[in-house]
């Protein structure tokens, strides 16, 4: 008998780097390969047991199982080919979305360190 975890693992094909890199296209004579930051995960579990007699729950046998998954992709930029060579061009909106929380967290940590020494 297969478990939920095994069934989820079998359902995920070998995507690999195909998720992070898009198909090469040509725009204004430049070859472009879009790049994304891709995260996904799956989880599941199952269990069975009996409720203790005299406890807050009625006595009886319980069983259950469940699973789920999710993911997201954030466009981080593109590789652009030109006569001068291949260059990575970052997506400025994505940079801001990642930089603002990071800088805020670093600033908060630094402020706590400074206040702790006083």
Secondary structure, DSSP 4 states (H G I P E B T S, - for coil): ---HHHHHHHHS---GGGGTB---EEETTEEEEEEEEEEEEEEEEEEEEEPPTTSSSPS-EEEEEEEEEEEEEEEEEEEEEETTEEEEEE-HHHHHHHHHHHHHHHHHHHHHHHHHH-
